[in-house]
């Protein structure tokens, strides 16, 4: 009976079967979850962030639990794009769910080169650009905290690909709407927000940070109110689809983001707590639609009463 409800949603020109996606860095390359959930039921899969060359990431310890969340400083460890294409993409090509590749670079040129490689690779539905990385040519300024630099990196990617382009925004800014407008002007088809919030935790016995990098990215339920507020603000400032990310643990949380203005959501830290949560969230959204006589999920997007 619940199958009659339309969960289809358009993200940058791609129609997702439902609005539930996986967040980069929390779902590996999908094969890790093959025996836990039906990967073909996901609205979209965003793989672990990729760079041009393999990266070992940061030294351990790299993860620390915090109240209602976790800190991580993995350092964007990954196999590199060429190994991804050879060893990971063949499995992903077998799936029905659209596959999006999250990319990052240390320079604008690295982002551009990655985009060009992806453009020539079969089996990739779209690109998510992680701009929460330091620009080594600009003295370590994070791409996503400066509207002009954010514009430049997205424009460079846009020039090298015709694939749908999602830009993932950093919350570590004074006004996220300025960054949002800038990257949309540069050619972003869709925005995902938020990335992790910079934080730290100290072991009082050793008087050292609990993670070797000293600071890390805070994720999980603790950041959900911040993410929700930023999604709502951004939805007022741009007209492209928004994907809500940050502390979504169940269907109710996902629906909050959709009502605030998100067309879809990404599930991240919750995958570590409950590997089946994405399936439960999809079912929960369907049940909410049935209970509230909503025929299509698109009818619910941005319906917050203010």
C-alpha positions as CSV (number, residue, x, y, z in Angstrom):
1,X,0.0,0.0,0.0
2,X,2.8,2.4,0.8
3,X,4.3,1.8,-2.6
4,X,1.8,4.2,-4.2
5,X,3.4,7.2,-2.6
6,X,5.9,9.0,-4.9
7,X,9.3,9.5,-3.3
8,X,11.0,10.5,-6.5
9,X,13.0,13.8,-6.2
10,X,15.1,15.7,-8.7
11,X,18.7,16.5,-7.7
12,X,20.6,18.5,-10.3
13,X,18.9,16.8,-13.2
14,X,19.0,13.3,-11.8
15,X,15.8,11.7,-10.5
16,X,16.4,9.8,-7.3
17,X,14.0,7.0,-6.4
18,X,13.8,8.5,-2.9
19,X,15.4,11.4,-1.0
20,X,17.7,9.2,1.2
21,X,21.4,9.3,0.3
22,X,24.6,8.2,2.1
23,X,27.1,10.9,3.2
24,X,30.6,10.7,1.9
25,X,33.1,9.3,4.3
26,X,30.6,7.3,6.3
27,X,29.7,4.6,3.8
28,X,33.0,3.6,2.3
29,X,32.6,2.6,-1.3
30,X,29.2,0.9,-0.6
31,X,30.4,-2.6,-1.0
32,X,31.1,-2.6,2.8
33,X,27.4,-2.5,3.4
34,X,26.3,-5.0,0.8
35,X,25.4,-7.7,3.3
36,X,23.6,-5.3,5.6
37,X,21.1,-3.4,3.4
38,X,19.6,-3.4,-0.1
39,X,21.9,-0.9,-1.8
40,X,19.5,-0.7,-4.7
41,X,16.9,0.9,-2.4
42,X,19.0,3.9,-1.7
43,X,18.2,7.2,-3.3
44,X,21.9,7.8,-4.0
45,X,25.3,6.8,-2.9
46,X,28.1,9.3,-2.3
47,X,31.4,7.5,-2.0
48,X,34.3,8.3,0.3
49,X,36.1,11.5,-0.8
50,X,38.7,11.0,-3.6
51,X,41.8,12.8,-4.5
52,X,44.0,12.6,-7.6
53,X,46.6,10.4,-5.8
54,X,46.2,8.0,-2.8
55,X,46.3,9.6,0.6
56,X,47.2,7.9,4.0
57,X,45.3,10.5,5.9
58,X,46.2,11.7,9.5
59,X,48.0,9.6,12.1
60,X,45.9,7.9,14.8
61,X,44.0,8.3,17.0
62,X,41.6,9.8,14.5
63,X,38.2,9.4,16.1
64,X,36.9,10.3,19.5
65,X,33.3,10.0,20.9
66,X,31.7,13.1,22.3
67,X,28.3,13.7,23.9
68,X,25.7,13.1,21.1
69,X,28.3,12.9,18.4
70,X,31.9,12.1,17.4
71,X,35.0,13.9,16.4
72,X,37.0,12.7,13.4
73,X,40.2,13.7,11.8
74,X,40.7,10.9,9.3
75,X,42.5,13.3,7.0
76,X,40.6,12.3,3.8
77,X,42.4,8.9,3.6
78,X,41.5,7.3,0.2
79,X,42.7,5.0,-2.5
80,X,43.1,7.7,-5.1
81,X,41.0,8.1,-8.3
82,X,42.8,5.6,-10.5
83,X,42.6,2.8,-8.0
84,X,38.9,3.7,-7.3
85,X,38.1,3.3,-11.0
86,X,40.0,0.0,-11.2
87,X,39.0,-1.6,-7.9
88,X,35.8,0.1,-6.6
89,X,33.8,1.4,-9.5
90,X,33.1,-2.1,-11.1
91,X,31.0,-3.0,-8.1
92,X,29.2,0.3,-8.0
93,X,28.3,0.0,-11.7
94,X,26.2,-3.0,-10.9
95,X,23.9,-1.0,-8.6
96,X,20.7,0.7,-9.7
97,X,21.2,3.6,-7.3
98,X,23.0,6.7,-8.7
99,X,26.6,7.0,-7.7
100,X,28.1,10.4,-6.9
101,X,31.9,10.9,-6.4
102,X,33.0,13.2,-3.7
103,X,36.2,15.0,-4.7
104,X,38.7,17.2,-3.0
105,X,42.1,18.9,-3.8
106,X,44.8,21.0,-2.3
107,X,44.7,23.4,-5.2
108,X,42.1,24.6,-7.7
109,X,44.1,22.8,-10.4
110,X,43.7,19.4,-8.6
111,X,39.9,19.9,-8.5
112,X,39.8,20.7,-12.2
113,X,41.9,17.7,-13.1
114,X,39.7,15.3,-11.1
115,X,36.6,16.7,-12.7
116,X,38.1,16.1,-16.2
117,X,39.0,12.5,-15.3
118,X,35.5,11.9,-13.9
119,X,33.9,13.4,-17.1
120,X,35.6,10.6,-19.1
121,X,34.6,7.8,-16.8
122,X,31.5,5.7,-17.3
123,X,29.3,4.8,-14.3
124,X,29.4,8.0,-12.3
125,X,26.2,10.0,-12.1
126,X,27.4,13.2,-10.6
127,X,30.1,14.9,-8.6
128,X,30.0,16.3,-5.0
129,X,32.7,18.9,-4.4
130,X,34.1,19.1,-0.9
131,X,35.3,22.7,-0.5
132,X,36.1,22.2,3.3
133,X,39.8,21.8,2.4
134,X,42.8,24.1,2.8
135,X,44.1,25.8,-0.3
136,X,47.8,25.3,-0.1
137,X,48.4,28.1,-2.7
138,X,46.4,30.6,-0.6
139,X,48.3,30.1,2.7
140,X,46.0,27.3,3.9
141,X,42.7,29.3,3.6
142,X,39.8,26.8,3.4
143,X,38.2,26.9,0.0
144,X,34.7,26.9,1.5
145,X,35.2,29.9,3.9
146,X,35.9,32.5,1.2
147,X,33.2,33.3,-1.3
148,X,35.6,34.2,-4.1
149,X,37.9,31.2,-3.6
150,X,34.8,28.9,-3.4
151,X,33.5,30.5,-6.7
152,X,36.9,29.9,-8.4
153,X,37.1,26.2,-7.4
154,X,33.5,25.4,-8.4
155,X,33.9,27.3,-11.7
156,X,37.1,25.3,-12.5
157,X,35.2,22.0,-11.9
158,X,32.2,23.2,-13.8
159,X,34.3,24.0,-16.9
160,X,35.6,20.4,-17.0
161,X,32.4,18.5,-16.6
162,X,28.8,18.4,-17.8
163,X,27.8,16.0,-14.9
164,X,25.4,17.2,-12.2
165,X,27.5,19.2,-9.7
166,X,26.7,19.1,-5.9
167,X,28.8,21.5,-3.7
168,X,29.2,20.5,-0.1
169,X,29.3,23.6,2.1
170,X,31.3,24.1,5.3
171,X,29.4,25.4,8.4
172,X,32.6,27.1,9.7
173,X,31.6,30.5,8.3
174,X,29.9,33.6,9.5
175,X,27.2,33.6,6.8
176,X,26.7,30.4,4.9
177,X,24.3,32.0,2.4
178,X,27.1,34.1,0.9
179,X,29.1,31.0,0.1
180,X,25.9,29.3,-1.2
181,X,25.1,32.1,-3.6
182,X,28.7,32.3,-4.8
183,X,29.0,28.6,-5.7
184,X,25.6,28.6,-7.4
185,X,26.7,31.6,-9.5
186,X,29.8,29.5,-10.4
187,X,27.6,26.6,-11.7
188,X,26.6,24.4,-8.9
189,X,23.4,22.4,-9.7
190,X,22.8,21.5,-6.1
191,X,24.1,22.1,-2.6
192,X,24.7,19.7,0.3
193,X,25.1,21.1,3.8
194,X,26.5,20.9,6.3
195,X,29.9,19.4,6.5
196,X,31.4,18.8,10.0
197,X,31.9,21.6,12.6
198,X,35.4,22.1,13.8
199,X,35.8,20.9,17.4
200,X,38.2,19.2,19.9
201,X,38.3,17.1,23.0
202,X,41.0,16.8,25.7
203,X,42.0,13.8,27.8
204,X,42.5,15.4,31.2
205,X,44.8,12.6,32.4
206,X,47.4,13.1,29.7
207,X,46.4,16.7,28.9
208,X,46.6,15.9,25.3
209,X,43.9,16.1,22.6
210,X,42.0,12.9,22.2
211,X,42.8,12.9,18.5
212,X,46.3,13.3,17.1
213,X,45.3,16.2,14.8
214,X,44.2,18.1,17.9
215,X,41.1,19.4,16.2
216,X,38.6,17.4,14.2
217,X,35.2,17.5,12.6
218,X,32.2,17.2,14.9
219,X,29.3,15.2,13.5
220,X,26.2,13.4,14.8
221,X,23.0,14.5,16.6
222,X,24.8,17.3,18.4
223,X,25.1,19.3,15.1
224,X,21.6,18.7,13.8
225,X,20.0,22.0,15.0
226,X,22.8,23.9,13.5
227,X,22.5,22.0,10.2
228,X,18.8,22.5,10.1
229,X,19.1,26.2,10.7
230,X,21.6,26.5,7.9
231,X,19.5,24.5,5.4
232,X,16.5,26.7,6.2
233,X,18.6,29.9,5.7
234,X,20.2,28.7,2.5
235,X,16.8,27.6,1.0
236,X,15.8,31.3,1.3
237,X,18.9,32.4,-0.6
238,X,19.2,30.0,-3.6
239,X,16.8,28.3,-6.0
240,X,18.8,25.1,-6.6
241,X,18.0,21.8,-4.7
242,X,19.5,21.4,-1.3
243,X,20.6,18.2,0.4
244,X,20.4,18.3,4.2
245,X,23.2,16.7,6.2
246,X,24.0,16.6,9.9
247,X,22.9,14.3,12.7
248,X,20.0,12.7,10.9
249,X,19.3,9.5,12.9
250,X,15.8,8.6,11.9
251,X,12.8,9.5,9.6
252,X,11.6,12.3,11.8
253,X,15.0,14.0,11.6
254,X,15.0,13.6,7.8
255,X,11.5,15.0,7.5
256,X,12.6,18.1,9.5
257,X,15.2,18.9,6.9
258,X,12.8,18.3,4.0
259,X,10.2,20.6,5.6
260,X,13.0,23.2,6.2
261,X,13.7,23.2,2.5
262,X,15.9,20.2,1.6
263,X,14.9,18.1,-1.4
264,X,17.0,15.2,-0.1
265,X,19.1,14.2,2.9
266,X,22.4,12.4,3.5
267,X,22.8,9.9,6.3
268,X,26.3,9.9,7.9
269,X,27.2,9.2,11.5
270,X,24.0,7.2,11.9
271,X,25.5,4.5,9.6
272,X,28.1,3.7,12.3
273,X,25.4,3.4,15.0
274,X,22.8,1.5,13.0
275,X,23.9,0.2,9.5
276,X,20.3,-0.4,8.6
277,X,19.2,3.2,9.4
278,X,18.9,4.3,5.7
279,X,16.3,1.6,5.1
280,X,14.4,2.5,8.2
281,X,14.4,6.2,7.3
282,X,13.0,5.4,3.8
283,X,10.2,3.3,5.3
284,X,9.5,6.0,7.9
285,X,9.1,8.7,5.3
286,X,6.7,6.6,3.4
287,X,4.6,6.0,6.5
288,X,4.6,9.7,7.3
289,X,3.3,10.4,3.8
290,X,0.6,7.9,4.2
291,X,-0.4,9.2,7.6
292,X,-0.6,12.8,6.3
293,X,-2.1,12.2,2.9
294,X,1.0,13.4,1.0
295,X,1.1,11.8,-2.4
296,X,4.6,13.1,-3.5
297,X,7.6,13.9,-1.3
298,X,8.2,17.0,-3.4
299,X,5.0,18.5,-2.0
300,X,6.6,18.5,1.5
301,X,9.8,20.4,0.5
302,X,10.1,23.8,2.2
303,X,6.7,23.7,3.7
304,X,7.8,25.1,7.1
305,X,5.3,27.5,8.6
306,X,6.8,30.8,9.8
